[in-house]
Amino acid sequence: MNNYFDLNSIFDIIGTIAFAISGALFGAKKNMDVLGVLVLGIVTALGGGFIRDLVLGITPPNMFQNSTNAIIATLSSLLVFLILYIKTDKIDKKLINHLSKIMTISDTIGLASFTITGIATAISVGHEEKFLLVFVGTVTGVGGGAIRDVLSGSVPFIFREQIYAGACILGSFVFLIVRHFVPTDISLIICFLTVLIVRLIAVKKNLNLPKITD
């Protein structure tokens, strides 16, 4: 890898596909029609980057300057709908459980991918402030999912799921530390793996932040 800009582009595509699949599956679980599935897939894939660009002062946001990610998100979401539509016209309990596992994996990959694209994008436009890098890394990772949940009438993942935003924050801090010892592209990969592993462990072990229960 020549530089982290190449890495940023690769993970941007990976994150877009993963989050589009996650959003589309979420729409399918909610028994939405094809438009609802497409909208949730697209906003999940592009929402975090949109918020990131507004924070960084990138206008118009990249999603409007380059339609590639929007096309990828649309096609990925449509593919999910078609596969499920052909497979069954009724989502039963067994299928819902299966979709939940796939959605969790896709969502985790998107979360980790967009955390590093948020950081890399901030660096690419000349920002090195530590708090800003952590913030844009986190908001890029969780922003699309939060918009998806609001549109579907659900409590956002960041407020109810196993370690979610916390994984992005931890991964961002790991990046800030290890970048002093290894090249930036390697630091971004380590950040990606940190978010991925922490999130998967949290799901596997059902780890949560402290919360008030009845």
Order of alpha helices (4+ residues) and beta strands (2+ residues): alpha-alpha-alpha-alpha-alpha-alpha-alpha-alpha-alpha
